[in-house]
Amino acid sequence: MRDVFNGSIEAIHASMNDIDIPGHPVHVLKAENKAITDLLETLNQTLQAYVNGADDSIKFGILMQVNELFDIEKHYKRKEECFFPLLEKHGFTAPPQVMWGVDDEIRADLSGFHQSVSELPAIEVYEIFKALRKRIEDMIFKEEMILLPMIIDVVTEDDWLKVAHDSKEIGYCLVSPSQEWVPVRKSFYDRVKDDLSTRDNSLHFKVGTLRFEELEVVLNLLPIDITFVDKNDTFKYFNQTKDRLFFRSQAQIGRQVQDCHPPKSLDIVEGILRDFKSGAKDEESFWIEIKGKLIYITYYAVRDQFGAYMGTLEVSQDIKPYQAISGQKRLRD
């Protein structure tokens, strides 16, 4: 028994020490905050020169620096998609919701500041920047003094492995990790995969049989994004297509779907789920243009053979390539 406790304590200390290693998600977040702070100071000095009578050509330099600051989107997205689920999993739901709302306000303020550089006098631009800078620096303080201590106190090494994996897919803000963080012990995810590979894991359907590995590959090959939320609004699954349209992270699995959306879109999500659960609707579709793609999104109410609600399936696809199709193409062509 003594050995068991000693081993557990050693693992905890190893995990705590890891947060200071380059590449660990906590180390990366702090490094980004340092880079953001440095960029804000550089931008402040450039704006002061602009206010003090520098030639209008300095606007180009200001806009270049503001464009760099837009990289903060990756910082906030990683925090919202990878860090917040860790808190929510342990019952801390209010801090992420409040912080996400402030992140959205900062995003809007940054866009407004960018627009002001081209439209307003130098002194007004500088005043807008000072307010924006304060909000960003206040958020940095909250991340490092409130968010990170709360997370570090409850998460496991397996949690950090998921965050590190998902972070690479989202990207980094201003600076990239100097090395990949690799914990000493084997991850829970790898242990589960090894366990599955050593047993017969065939799945028997009414019209055939697939092994677990086959089904996973098939789902990931589909040219559509699939996300499934169960009857209790718990985010249960997403496929991992090569060019996924909407990012999903492993850390979101097990999270309430309401916590996976920004506060401003909650009413829409709640309305769709409410209609599905009541039986008022069985599907809902809409389409939006994003970065040159026309994304067609459909929500399906998933029901069992008796009509009981089992959950909601979200299916998304870029339909723009299909709009250009005309005539026909046969296999022999």
Secondary structure, DSSP 4 states (H G I P E B T S, - for coil): -HHHHHHHHHHHHHHHHHTTSTTSHHHHHHHHHHHHHHHHHHHHHHHHHHHTT--TTHHHHHHHHHHHHTTHHHHHHHIIIIIHHHHHHTT--HHHHHHHHHHHHHHHHHHHHHHHHHHS-HHHHHHHHHHHHHHHHHHHHHIIIIIHHHHHTT--HHHHHHHHHHHHHH--SSS--SS----SSPPHHHHHHHHHHTS--EEEETTEEEEHHHHHHHHHHSSSEEEEEETTSBEEEE---TT-SS---GGGTTSBGGGGS-GGGHHHHHHHHHHHHHTS-SEEEEEEEETTEEEEEEEEEEE-TT--EEEEEEEEEE-HHHHT--S---TT-
